[in-house]
Amino acid sequence: MSEQLMEQYRLRGQRKCRNACIAAIVTVVLVLAVAGGVWWTAGDGSALVRNMFKPKATPATQPVVNSTATFAYRTAPEFLAMEAGDRGTGNVNYSPASMWMALAIAAQGANGTTRSQLNELLGSGSLTDSDYQSLLSSINGQYSGAKSEMSAANSLWIDDDYSLASDYQSTVKKMFEAEVTTLPFDDQAAAKMSDWIAKHTNGSLKPKITLRDREVLSIINTVYADGRWKDPFEEQSTGNGTFHGEAGDAQVPMMHRTFSQMAYGHDEYNTWQRVEIPFDNGGNLAIVLPAEGHFDELAGDAEKLSWAFGTCSTASLGEGAMGCAADSMPGWGVSVNSVMVNVTLPRFTIDSMFDSEATIKAFEKLGVTDAFSAGDADFTKMIDTGSHGENLYIGSILQGTRIEVNEAGAKAMSFTKVGVDAVSAPVDNVEFTVDRPFLYSYVTPDGIPLFIGAVRNLGGVDGEN
């Protein structure tokens, strides 16, 4: 995460906590690689060693896959519409998976309407302990024969004037494998949190943490993913091309590769096309290319986002499926075939920082109101009754992200701080040229969207992508 973006967030108007606040920090690092036999890593290759000693990955249960995916598509339109500070380009990179995990940890300490509102948004009301555990097992496990790596880690930090309720502490340790640390909430605590983030993102990210007034608890989640293209792009095939952005045309490096068998989908009226560029662990980077005039229609509608990314997806069909035809209401049919696809995709980099106040307003719009109200929030299951009589509430939520996509793959990271404070005949050859605004999603082998993003313009004001 760039220091400039972190500073921009810190200087924005932060809401002061009238009562004691809980903070949740979510850090996500995504690395998608590799091309031409060259392994891009965040460090010195130690990821390979770590991967060798991981237990075998086990699939996430269908209930938790459904919950995280529904949350992703339901919340994404709010974030894709935000001004996220990417040099004024309008490009956005959002991590719904990390946001889900942070809020899910907070929800375990909630009661009453606060809990029911969070459960409704998260889709977690009927999830069991094993559902939550399966999510981490899927992300943290090793996929046979794959060089790709994913990992997730959670921690809770509590001011030593307070004490976590024993049941809550036991729950978050069991379900989320969370580390719990009690210490004075001062500058040294903030530095330790930053160090913890750096450790669990393999040194890729070390944000400057600032503890707010009355902040008494921080929830930190990190996700790291090093994904290797199954069929890499080759740098010698890259050449300049025109990207027709919303703000005008720009010359940008365009990567090229022909995929002999790729899942290519489109709706019955061809308002969008989709390809899923596979990784060697069964995950993929899905690119949805709306037809001209249809970008906002897709980006701003949760149901249509889920339709475009999720219908007849590789995750839903299983790897190796040769085709799919999904009929629905008129205009909502989808056809997917395994065909030869000539993909032209621009290199791009996005830095996003979501304003806390805008994020809270988005969640309030989606029905979570009590958790952010000092007078209405009920997080009484989180701390011992003898700690303090002050009411805990979520006072801030922030997420910052970065993603880089090139021939070697994509490197992405995010930082989130929550304060409690048509069916058609098969085709043989497809030209899939991404030369106008598009949407993307990084999807795990189980079908969980780790990132959802929107690229509206390339060739920024500083001449970079």
N, C-alpha and C positions, 0 to 999 in steps of 0.2 A: 504494500500500500504506500503510495507516495506521501511524503511528509507534507506536501502542499495541500493535498486533499484532506489529510487529517487535521491540519491547521484550519482549513476552511470550515470543517465541521465544528471544531472546538470554539471558533469565534462566532459561530451562529448563535442566535438567541436560545440559550438553554433554559428550559423551564425549571425553576427552583422547586425543590421538593419541600413541601410544608411539613409532611410527616416523613418517617423513615422510608428510604427508597432501596429497592433492589436493582442491581444493574446486571444485564446479561450481555456478554460480549461474544460474538460469533465470528470466528475467523475461518475462512475457507480458502484453500489453495488448490488450484486445478492446473495440472500440467498434462497436456496432450502431446505426445511425441511418438514416432520419430521418423526421420526420412533418411534414405540412402545408407542405412546401417549406422548412422550417427545417433548416439543416445544423448538426448538433452536431459539434464537433471538439474535440480536446484542445488545440488551439492557435488560431492566427489565420486558418486557412484555407490554410496553406502546404501541407497534405497534398494539396490539389488540384493545386498546381503540381508537387509531387514525382511524383504519379501520371501527369501528362501526359508526363513524360520517362522513364518506366519502359519497359523492353522488354516486348513482348507476352508474356503468360503462356503457358506451355506446360504441358500436363497432366503431373502426376506419373505415373510408370510404375505399372502395376498391382501389381508386386511390392512397391513401397514403400508404396502405399496399403494393401495387404493387411497388411503388417507393422505399420504404425502403428495401423490400426484394430483388429487382433487384440490388440495390446498395450494399447490403450485399454480395451477391454471386459474383458480379462483382469485388469487391475490396478484398474479402477474400483471393484469391490465392496469392496476393502480400504480405499480412501480414502473412499468414501461412508459407511463404518461408523465412521470416526474422529471423535473429538471435536476439531473444528477451530476452536473458539473464536469462533463467530459468535453472541455474546451468549447462549449457551446454548440456541439455537433448534434445534440439530441439523441446520441447513442446511449444505450442503457444496458447494464449487465447486472442481473438480479439473481440471488441465490435463495430460492424458496426452501431448499432442503435444510440449510443451516438455520434459517428463520424458524422453520417448523420445529427443529430439535430444541432450540433455545426456549421457545414458547411452551413446548411440551414439558420441559424440565420445570419451568415456572408453574405450569398448570398443576403439577403434582402437589404443590403447596397451597392450592386454592380451594375454597369452599363455596357452597351456595351458588348464587347467580354468576359470580366471577368464574367459577369452575365450569359451569354449564355453557357460558358464552365462549370460553376458550375451547372447550370440547367440541362445540358445534363448528367453529371455524377450522380447527385442526382435524376434525373427523375422528377424534380419539376416544369418544365416549365408550365404545365397546372394545377397545384394544386391551389385550392382556399383557402381562409381564413378558411372556414369550414373544409377543409381537414386537414390542420395543427392543428386546434383546436381539431378535432376528435382524433388525435393521443394522445394528452395529456389526453383527456377524457377517452380514453380506458385504458391507463396506470394508471392514477390516481384514477380511480373509484373503487367501491366495487363490487365484484362478489357475487351474492346471494348464501349463504350457504357455502362460501369458507373461509378458514382461511388464504389463500395466500394473500399477499399484494404486490402491485407495486406502485411506485411513481416516478415522474420526475419533476425536477425543473430547471429553467434557470435564469441566471442573467447576466447583463452587468455592467462592471466597467470602468469608463472613467476618465482619468487624468483631474484635474480641470483647466488645461490650454486649454482644448478643450471642445466642446459642441456638444452633439448628435443632429443631425437634427431632428426636431420635427416629421416629417413624419416617419422617421426610428424608433424613440422611440415609437411612437404610434403603428406602425406595430408589433414590437417585443413584446410589452406588450399585444396586442390583440391576436396575433397568437400563441405566445409561453409563455404567462403569465410571461414574464421576469421581474425581479426586476432590477431597474436601480439605480446605486450609483455613485455619482461624488465625487472625493476626490484626494488629492495629491498622485501620484504614488511613494510611498516610502516603507520602511520596514513595517510601520504600515498598509499600504494598503494590502501588501502581507499577513500579519498576519490575517487581517479581511477576506480576501478571503479564507484562510485556515479554519478559524472558520465557515464560511458560508458552506463550503463543509462538515465539520464535522456535522453541524446542520442538513443538508439535507440528510445525510447518516446515521442518527441516531447514530452518534458517531463512526461509523465503520471505517471511513477514515478521516485522518487529515494530508494531505501532506504538506511538506514544500514548500511554493511558493517562487520563486525567480523572481522578475521582471527584465527583460532584459533592456539593454540600448535602449532608444528610443521607448520603449513599451508605448503606450498611451491608449490602450483599451483592456480589457479582457472579453471574453465571457465564462461563466462557466455553464456547464450543469451537473446535477447529476441525476442518475437513481438508484433507490433502489428496489429490488425485493426479497420478502420473500415467496418462493413457497413451498407448502407442498405436498409431494407425496400423490397421491390419494390412493395408496396401498404401504405403506412403506416397505423398506427392514428391516430385523430384524438382530440385531447385532449377535445373537447366531448362525445365519446361515453363518456368515463370516468365511472363512478359507483361509490359505495360498495357493497360486497357482503360476504357472509360467507364466510370461508375456514375450513373445518373441519380444523384442524390436529391433530396427534397430541396436543398439550398442551391443546387446547381451541379454541373458536371465536374468531375475531377479525374485526373490521370493517376491510376494506382497500380501497384504490382498485382497481377492476376495469376493465380496458381492454376495449373491444368493437370488433369489426369483422366484417363479412360478406365472405368471400372467395368469389367466384363459381366459381372452379375451383381447388380445393386438393386435394393428395394426402391422403386420409383413410384410415387403415389400422386394422385390429383383428385380434386372433387369433380363431380359430373359436369359442372359448368366451367371448369378450368379457371376458377377465381384464384386458385393457388396450386402450386406444385411442391413436392417434398422429396428429398433424398435423405438417406441415413448413412453417413460415412462411418464405417465400422472400425472399432478398436479390437485389439487381439484378445480382449477378455469378454467379448460379447456385448459390450456397451457401444454407444455410437454418438456421433454429433449429428443431430437432425437439423436440416436446413429447410425452412418453409419460405418459399418465394411467392409472395402474393402477386397477382396480376396487377397491372397499373390501375391505380384508383381504388385498390382493395386493401392496402396496408393497414390503414387506421381501423377499418372494419374488423380485421382479424386481431390486431394488437389490443384493441379496446374492448373486446368481448370475451369473457371467460369461457363461455360455452363454445364459441368458434375456435378459440385457441386450443381447447381440449380436443375438439373435432379434428383440427388440422394436424396436431402433433400426435394424438393418441389413436385415431381410428386406423385399424389395420397396421399398427406399428410392428416393428420387428419384435419388440418385447411382448406384445400381445399375441403374435402369431407363433413365435418361436423361430430360432435361427434355422435357415434352410428352407423356409416356406417359399413356395414359388409364386404365390399370388393370393389376392384377397379381393372380394367385392362386397361392400357394405351398403345395403339399401337402407334408407331411412325416409324421413319426410322429403317431399319434393325439394330438390336443390341441395340436399345434404348427403347424397350418395358419394361414396369414395371407392376408387379402384386403385389397387396396388399390384405391380408386377415386378418380377425379378428380370431385369433387362440390362443391356449394355448402356451405360450412361457416360457421356463426355461431360465431366464436371469442370466448370471454370468458377473459381472462388477467390475473392480478394483477400489479401493479407489485411488484418485489422487489429487495432489495439483499442480497448475501451477502459477508461477509469471512471468509476461511478462512486458517488457518495450520496446516500439518501438522507435527507434532513430528518431529524428525529420527530419534529413536530408534524411534518407532512406524513411520516410513517404512521404515527399514532392516529392522525385523522383518517388515514386509509383504513386502519383496522377498526376504528369506531364506525366508519361507514359500512363495514362488513359485519357489524353487530357486536364487536367486543368493546364495551363502554365502561363497565364497572372496574375492570382491571387498571384503568388509567385514572380513576377518580379517587382522590384521597379520602372522600367521604363514603364511597360505596365499595371500594375494593376489599376483598376478604381473602387474605393470604395467611390466615391464622394457623394453618397446618404447617407453615414453613419454619417458624421459630418457637422456642419454648415459651409457654405462657408467663414464666417468671422473668423473661429477658427484659421486656419493656412493654409498656401499655400502648405505644404508638402504633398507628395503623400503617401497614406496608402497602404500597401501590407502585405500579410501573410508571416511573416518571420520565423515562426516555427510551427510545429504541433507535439505534443507528446501525446502518450497514454500509460498508464501503467495499468495493470490489475492483478487481483488475483482471482483464483477460487479453491475451495476445494470441493471435492465430497466424501461423505461417507454415512453410513447407514442413517444418519439424513437428508441428502440432500447435497446441495452444496452451498458454500458461495463464491461469486465472487465480485470483485470490479475493477474498472478501472479509470484511470486518463488520460485525454487527453488535451494537451495544443496546441492550434493553435495560432500562432502569425501572425498578419497582419502587421507584420514582415513577352414384353415378357410375355407374358401371360401364366400362368400355372394353373394346377388344384389346388384347395385348399388343404392345409395340416392340419393335426389334432394337431400335437405337434411339436414344434420347439426347438432345443437347440441353444441358442444364447450366445456363449461364447466369451467374449471380451478379448482375450489373445494375441493380436498382435496390431500393430498401428491402430488407429481408429480416426474418426472425430466425432464431436458433435455440436449440436446447441440447445440453449435454445430459445424456441419459445413461444410468447404470445398467448393467446386464439384467437387472430385475425390472427396469422400466421406471426408476425413480429419477425425476428431473433435478439434477444438482444445480444447474444454471438455466435460466431463460433470459434471452437478450434480444434487443432490437438494434439494428444498424440502419440509421437513416441517412447519414452523410459520411463520406470518407474524404481524405485530403483536408485535414483540419487547418485551423488558422495558422498553426506553426509549420504547416507543410507536412506533418506526419499523418499516419492513418488513424 
